[in-house]
């Protein structure tokens, strides 16, 4: 809740949540894809979510507000 007061337009957080939901639906829709397929999808999800969270961290750092 404190993060919402620090940054304006928290679209990066919403994008991270949407990626999580999309990943969950993908795994639910194709449960028999096999270990290699799941590992590939998990890797793609982790890379995309990591990029989004790094962008959020850079934006938060540039605000120069101390969050305790």
MOPAC internal coordinates of N, CA, C and O (Angstrom, degrees):
PM7 1SCF
backbone

  N    0.0000 0     0.00 0     0.00 0    0    0    0
  C    1.4422 1     0.00 0     0.00 0    1    0    0
  C    1.5260 1   111.08 1     0.00 0    2    1    0
  O    1.2310 1   120.20 1   147.39 1    3    2    1
  N    1.3163 1   117.22 1   -32.61 1    3    2    1
  C    1.4619 1   119.38 1   179.41 1    5    3    2
  C    1.5209 1   111.07 1   -68.69 1    6    5    3
  O    1.2310 1   120.22 1   148.53 1    7    6    5
  N    1.3179 1   117.18 1   -31.47 1    7    6    5
  C    1.4549 1   121.07 1  -178.80 1    9    7    6
  C    1.5171 1   111.21 1   -63.91 1   10    9    7
  O    1.2310 1   119.54 1   145.59 1   11   10    9
  N    1.3158 1   118.49 1   -34.41 1   11   10    9
  C    1.4608 1   121.57 1   179.44 1   13   11   10
  C    1.5218 1   111.77 1   -64.26 1   14   13   11
  O    1.2310 1   120.04 1   152.00 1   15   14   13
  N    1.3253 1   117.54 1   -28.00 1   15   14   13
  C    1.4600 1   120.70 1   178.77 1   17   15   14
  C    1.5216 1   111.41 1   -78.37 1   18   17   15
  O    1.2310 1   120.11 1   157.08 1   19   18   17
  N    1.3318 1   117.39 1   -22.92 1   19   18   17
  C    1.4579 1   121.44 1  -175.55 1   21   19   18
  C    1.5175 1   111.33 1   -85.41 1   22   21   19
  O    1.2310 1   119.94 1   136.64 1   23   22   21
  N    1.3258 1   117.73 1   -43.36 1   23   22   21
  C    1.4594 1   120.08 1  -176.86 1   25   23   22
  C    1.5213 1   109.74 1  -109.37 1   26   25   23
  O    1.2310 1   121.34 1   -31.55 1   27   26   25
  N    1.2982 1   115.04 1   148.45 1   27   26   25
  C    1.4581 1   120.73 1   177.04 1   29   27   26
  C    1.5254 1   108.24 1  -103.61 1   30   29   27
  O    1.2310 1   120.49 1   -41.26 1   31   30   29
  N    1.3088 1   116.66 1   138.74 1   31   30   29
  C    1.4569 1   120.44 1   179.35 1   33   31   30
  C    1.5129 1   111.86 1    68.16 1   34   33   31
  O    1.2310 1   120.57 1  -110.05 1   35   34   33
  N    1.2844 1   116.52 1    69.95 1   35   34   33
  C    1.4560 1   120.89 1  -174.68 1   37   35   34
  C    1.5302 1   111.84 1   -78.39 1   38   37   35
  O    1.2310 1   120.34 1  -130.31 1   39   38   37
  N    1.3219 1   116.95 1    49.69 1   39   38   37
  C    1.4581 1   121.80 1  -177.95 1   41   39   38
  C    1.5163 1   112.08 1   -68.69 1   42   41   39
  O    1.2310 1   119.91 1   154.87 1   43   42   41
  N    1.3307 1   117.77 1   -25.13 1   43   42   41
  C    1.4566 1   119.71 1   177.50 1   45   43   42
  C    1.5190 1   111.31 1   -68.14 1   46   45   43
  O    1.2310 1   120.12 1   143.23 1   47   46   45
  N    1.3175 1   117.37 1   -36.77 1   47   46   45
  C    1.4627 1   120.30 1   175.74 1   49   47   46
  C    1.5235 1   110.65 1   -66.77 1   50   49   47
  O    1.2310 1   120.47 1   139.60 1   51   50   49
  N    1.3139 1   116.71 1   -40.40 1   51   50   49
  C    1.4619 1   120.46 1   178.05 1   53   51   50
  C    1.5231 1   110.41 1   -65.38 1   54   53   51
  O    1.2310 1   120.04 1   141.24 1   55   54   53
  N    1.3276 1   117.53 1   -38.76 1   55   54   53
  C    1.4538 1   121.23 1   177.85 1   57   55   54
  C    1.5231 1   111.06 1   -64.67 1   58   57   55
  O    1.2310 1   120.16 1   140.21 1   59   58   57
  N    1.3008 1   117.29 1   -39.79 1   59   58   57
  C    1.4624 1   121.27 1   176.66 1   61   59   58
  C    1.5297 1   110.78 1   -62.11 1   62   61   59
  O    1.2310 1   120.55 1   137.58 1   63   62   61
  N    1.3111 1   116.55 1   -42.42 1   63   62   61
  C    1.4645 1   120.15 1   177.00 1   65   63   62
  C    1.5147 1   112.56 1   -65.12 1   66   65   63
  O    1.2310 1   120.51 1   140.10 1   67   66   65
  N    1.3274 1   116.64 1   -39.90 1   67   66   65
  C    1.4653 1   120.32 1   178.69 1   69   67   66
  C    1.5264 1   110.91 1   -65.44 1   70   69   67
  O    1.2310 1   120.30 1   141.48 1   71   70   69
  N    1.3340 1   117.03 1   -38.52 1   71   70   69
  C    1.4624 1   120.16 1   175.65 1   73   71   70
  C    1.5254 1   111.19 1   -62.49 1   74   73   71
  O    1.2310 1   120.18 1   140.57 1   75   74   73
  N    1.3161 1   117.25 1   -39.43 1   75   74   73
  C    1.4601 1   121.04 1   178.40 1   77   75   74
  C    1.5233 1   111.37 1   -64.20 1   78   77   75
  O    1.2310 1   120.30 1   136.38 1   79   78   77
  N    1.3094 1   117.02 1   -43.62 1   79   78   77
  C    1.4644 1   121.04 1   178.97 1   81   79   78
  C    1.5254 1   110.62 1   -65.37 1   82   81   79
  O    1.2310 1   120.34 1   136.80 1   83   82   81
  N    1.3244 1   116.96 1   -43.20 1   83   82   81
  C    1.4674 1   120.66 1   179.02 1   85   83   82
  C    1.5260 1   110.82 1   -61.99 1   86   85   83
  O    1.2310 1   120.23 1   138.72 1   87   86   85
  N    1.3133 1   117.17 1   -41.28 1   87   86   85
  C    1.4576 1   120.46 1   177.44 1   89   87   86
  C    1.5217 1   111.25 1   -63.40 1   90   89   87
  O    1.2310 1   120.12 1   136.34 1   91   90   89
  N    1.3082 1   117.37 1   -43.66 1   91   90   89
  C    1.4601 1   120.85 1   178.34 1   93   91   90
  C    1.5254 1   112.12 1   -61.18 1   94   93   91
  O    1.2310 1   120.30 1   137.22 1   95   94   93
  N    1.3194 1   117.02 1   -42.78 1   95   94   93
  C    1.4665 1   120.60 1   178.32 1   97   95   94
  C    1.5254 1   111.68 1   -65.48 1   98   97   95
  O    1.2310 1   120.68 1   141.56 1   99   98   97
  N    1.3210 1   116.31 1   -38.44 1   99   98   97
  C    1.4572 1   120.59 1   179.21 1  101   99   98
  C    1.5295 1   111.17 1   -64.37 1  102  101   99
  O    1.2310 1   120.17 1   136.33 1  103  102  101
  N    1.3063 1   117.27 1   -43.67 1  103  102  101
  C    1.4616 1   121.17 1   178.61 1  105  103  102
  C    1.5278 1   110.31 1   -67.50 1  106  105  103
  O    1.2310 1   119.99 1   141.81 1  107  106  105
  N    1.3088 1   117.63 1   -38.19 1  107  106  105
  C    1.4617 1   121.48 1   178.94 1  109  107  106
  C    1.5301 1   111.39 1   -67.40 1  110  109  107
  O    1.2310 1   120.16 1   142.18 1  111  110  109
  N    1.3253 1   117.31 1   -37.82 1  111  110  109
  C    1.4641 1   121.42 1  -177.12 1  113  111  110
  C    1.5301 1   111.97 1   -73.82 1  114  113  111
  O    1.2310 1   119.55 1   149.29 1  115  114  113
  N    1.3137 1   118.47 1   -30.71 1  115  114  113
  C    1.4659 1   122.09 1  -176.65 1  117  115  114
  C    1.5351 1   111.14 1  -126.22 1  118  117  115
  O    1.2310 1   119.82 1  -113.26 1  119  118  117
  N    1.3355 1   117.95 1    66.74 1  119  118  117
  C    1.4685 1   119.20 1  -176.93 1  121  119  118
  C    1.5258 1   113.42 1   -70.49 1  122  121  119
  O    1.2310 1   119.88 1   155.98 1  123  122  121
  N    1.3300 1   117.84 1   -24.02 1  123  122  121
  C    1.4558 1   120.16 1  -177.66 1  125  123  122
  C    1.5112 1   113.96 1   -93.61 1  126  125  123
  O    1.2310 1   119.68 1  -158.35 1  127  126  125
  N    1.2957 1   118.21 1    21.65 1  127  126  125
  C    1.4630 1   121.45 1  -176.10 1  129  127  126
  C    1.5224 1   112.38 1   -69.54 1  130  129  127
  O    1.2310 1   119.96 1   159.38 1  131  130  129
  N    1.2940 1   117.69 1   -20.62 1  131  130  129
  C    1.4708 1   120.95 1   179.18 1  133  131  130
  C    1.5152 1   111.51 1    97.93 1  134  133  131
  O    1.2310 1   121.43 1   -14.19 1  135  134  133
  N    1.3202 1   114.86 1   165.81 1  135  134  133
  C    1.4659 1   120.84 1  -176.09 1  137  135  134
  C    1.5200 1   112.20 1   -65.49 1  138  137  135
  O    1.2310 1   120.14 1   143.19 1  139  138  137
  N    1.3168 1   117.34 1   -36.81 1  139  138  137
  C    1.4644 1   119.86 1  -178.66 1  141  139  138
  C    1.5252 1   110.50 1   -69.36 1  142  141  139
  O    1.2310 1   120.30 1   138.32 1  143  142  141
  N    1.3133 1   117.03 1   -41.68 1  143  142  141
  C    1.4629 1   120.80 1   178.86 1  145  143  142
  C    1.5180 1   111.97 1   -64.42 1  146  145  143
  O    1.2310 1   120.84 1   136.11 1  147  146  145
  N    1.3160 1   116.00 1   -43.89 1  147  146  145
  C    1.4683 1   120.08 1   178.61 1  149  147  146
  C    1.5298 1   110.37 1   -64.41 1  150  149  147
  O    1.2310 1   120.47 1   140.02 1  151  150  149
  N    1.3312 1   116.71 1   -39.98 1  151  150  149
  C    1.4671 1   119.82 1   179.25 1  153  151  150
  C    1.5280 1   110.53 1   -64.47 1  154  153  151
  O    1.2310 1   119.96 1   141.08 1  155  154  153
  N    1.3316 1   117.69 1   -38.92 1  155  154  153
  C    1.4619 1   121.15 1   178.85 1  157  155  154
  C    1.5274 1   110.74 1   -65.15 1  158  157  155
  O    1.2310 1   120.75 1   134.36 1  159  158  157
  N    1.3328 1   116.17 1   -45.64 1  159  158  157
  C    1.4695 1   120.61 1   179.38 1  161  159  158
  C    1.5272 1   110.07 1   -64.53 1  162  161  159
  O    1.2310 1   120.27 1   137.97 1  163  162  161
  N    1.3267 1   117.09 1   -42.03 1  163  162  161
  C    1.4615 1   120.69 1   178.69 1  165  163  162
  C    1.5287 1   111.06 1   -62.96 1  166  165  163
  O    1.2310 1   120.44 1   139.71 1  167  166  165
  N    1.3306 1   116.76 1   -40.29 1  167  166  165
  C    1.4675 1   120.12 1   177.56 1  169  167  166
  C    1.5170 1   112.09 1   -64.54 1  170  169  167
  O    1.2310 1   120.42 1   137.67 1  171  170  169
  N    1.3355 1   116.80 1   -42.33 1  171  170  169
  C    1.4699 1   120.14 1   178.30 1  173  171  170
  C    1.5214 1   110.77 1   -64.48 1  174  173  171
  O    1.2310 1   120.95 1   138.98 1  175  174  173
  N    1.3343 1   115.79 1   -41.02 1  175  174  173
  C    1.4706 1   119.90 1   177.69 1  177  175  174
  C    1.5263 1   110.70 1   -63.09 1  178  177  175
  O    1.2310 1   120.55 1   134.20 1  179  178  177
  N    1.3159 1   116.56 1   -45.80 1  179  178  177
  C    1.4666 1   120.10 1  -178.47 1  181  179  178
  C    1.5213 1   111.02 1   -62.48 1  182  181  179
  O    1.2310 1   120.29 1   140.10 1  183  182  181
  N    1.3271 1   117.05 1   -39.90 1  183  182  181
  C    1.4614 1   119.96 1   179.00 1  185  183  182
  C    1.5262 1   110.95 1   -65.93 1  186  185  183
  O    1.2310 1   120.34 1   134.62 1  187  186  185
  N    1.3316 1   116.96 1   -45.38 1  187  186  185
  C    1.4684 1   120.22 1  -179.43 1  189  187  186
  C    1.5236 1   111.17 1   -65.60 1  190  189  187
  O    1.2310 1   120.33 1   135.13 1  191  190  189
  N    1.3254 1   116.98 1   -44.87 1  191  190  189
  C    1.4653 1   120.08 1   179.63 1  193  191  190
  C    1.5266 1   110.67 1   -65.54 1  194  193  191
  O    1.2310 1   120.31 1   142.98 1  195  194  193
  N    1.3213 1   117.01 1   -37.02 1  195  194  193
  C    1.4625 1   120.44 1   177.89 1  197  195  194
  C    1.5212 1   112.28 1   -63.07 1  198  197  195
  O    1.2310 1   120.68 1   137.13 1  199  198  197
  N    1.3253 1   116.30 1   -42.87 1  199  198  197
  C    1.4680 1   120.16 1   177.96 1  201  199  198
  C    1.5241 1   110.46 1   -62.34 1  202  201  199
  O    1.2310 1   120.57 1   136.29 1  203  202  201
  N    1.3282 1   116.52 1   -43.71 1  203  202  201
  C    1.4637 1   120.23 1  -179.87 1  205  203  202
  C    1.5291 1   110.73 1   -63.54 1  206  205  203
  O    1.2310 1   120.10 1   137.64 1  207  206  205
  N    1.3256 1   117.41 1   -42.36 1  207  206  205
  C    1.4653 1   120.24 1  -178.93 1  209  207  206
  C    1.5301 1   111.73 1   -70.75 1  210  209  207
  O    1.2310 1   119.73 1   146.09 1  211  210  209
  N    1.3222 1   118.12 1   -33.91 1  211  210  209
  C    1.4697 1   120.19 1   175.05 1  213  211  210
  C    1.5266 1   110.14 1   -65.75 1  214  213  211
  O    1.2310 1   120.35 1   139.40 1  215  214  213
  N    1.3250 1   116.94 1   -40.60 1  215  214  213
  C    1.4627 1   120.01 1   176.61 1  217  215  214
  C    1.5270 1   110.46 1   -61.36 1  218  217  215
  O    1.2310 1   120.29 1   139.02 1  219  218  217
  N    1.3253 1   117.06 1   -40.98 1  219  218  217
  C    1.4568 1   121.10 1   177.51 1  221  219  218
  C    1.5256 1   110.73 1   -64.07 1  222  221  219
  O    1.2310 1   120.24 1   138.36 1  223  222  221
  N    1.3284 1   117.15 1   -41.64 1  223  222  221
  C    1.4643 1   120.65 1   179.43 1  225  223  222
  C    1.5209 1   111.54 1   -63.46 1  226  225  223
  O    1.2310 1   120.35 1   138.40 1  227  226  225
  N    1.3219 1   116.94 1   -41.60 1  227  226  225
  C    1.4671 1   120.25 1   178.27 1  229  227  226
  C    1.5176 1   110.33 1   -64.03 1  230  229  227
  O    1.2310 1   120.81 1   138.40 1  231  230  229
  N    1.3185 1   116.05 1   -41.60 1  231  230  229
  C    1.4698 1   119.48 1   179.19 1  233  231  230
  C    1.5252 1   111.13 1   -65.65 1  234  233  231
  O    1.2310 1   120.41 1   140.05 1  235  234  233
  N    1.3366 1   116.82 1   -39.95 1  235  234  233
  C    1.4511 1   120.77 1   178.91 1  237  235  234
  C    1.5234 1   111.16 1   -67.71 1  238  237  235
  O    1.2310 1   120.59 1   140.21 1  239  238  237
  N    1.3264 1   116.48 1   -39.79 1  239  238  237
  C    1.4732 1   119.51 1   179.32 1  241  239  238
  C    1.5149 1   111.65 1   -65.25 1  242  241  239
  O    1.2310 1   120.33 1   145.30 1  243  242  241
  N    1.3242 1   116.98 1   -34.70 1  243  242  241
  C    1.4494 1   119.90 1  -178.90 1  245  243  242
  C    1.5253 1   112.57 1   -72.22 1  246  245  243
  O    1.2310 1   120.60 1   163.84 1  247  246  245
  N    1.3428 1   116.47 1   -16.16 1  247  246  245
  C    1.4655 1   118.34 1   178.57 1  249  247  246
  C    1.5144 1   112.00 1   -75.78 1  250  249  247
  O    1.2310 1   120.01 1   160.61 1  251  250  249
  N    1.3349 1   117.59 1   -19.39 1  251  250  249
  C    1.4755 1   124.11 1   176.45 1  253  251  250
  C    1.5140 1   112.89 1    54.27 1  254  253  251
  O    1.2310 1   120.91 1  -140.08 1  255  254  253
  N    1.3274 1   115.86 1    39.92 1  255  254  253
  C    1.4543 1   120.95 1   175.77 1  257  255  254
  C    1.5090 1   107.18 1  -113.92 1  258  257  255
  O    1.2310 1   120.08 1   -48.77 1  259  258  257
  N    1.3161 1   117.46 1   131.23 1  259  258  257
  C    1.4620 1   122.85 1  -178.98 1  261  259  258
  C    1.5107 1   109.25 1   -80.97 1  262  261  259
  O    1.2310 1   120.18 1   -59.16 1  263  262  261
  N    1.3372 1   117.27 1   120.84 1  263  262  261
  C    1.4502 1   122.48 1   177.32 1  265  263  262
  C    1.5035 1   107.54 1  -106.96 1  266  265  263
  O    1.2310 1   120.57 1   -58.72 1  267  266  265
  N    1.3228 1   116.51 1   121.28 1  267  266  265
  C    1.4638 1   121.02 1  -178.70 1  269  267  266
  C    1.5009 1   109.76 1  -111.29 1  270  269  267
  O    1.2310 1   120.10 1   180.00 1  271  270  269

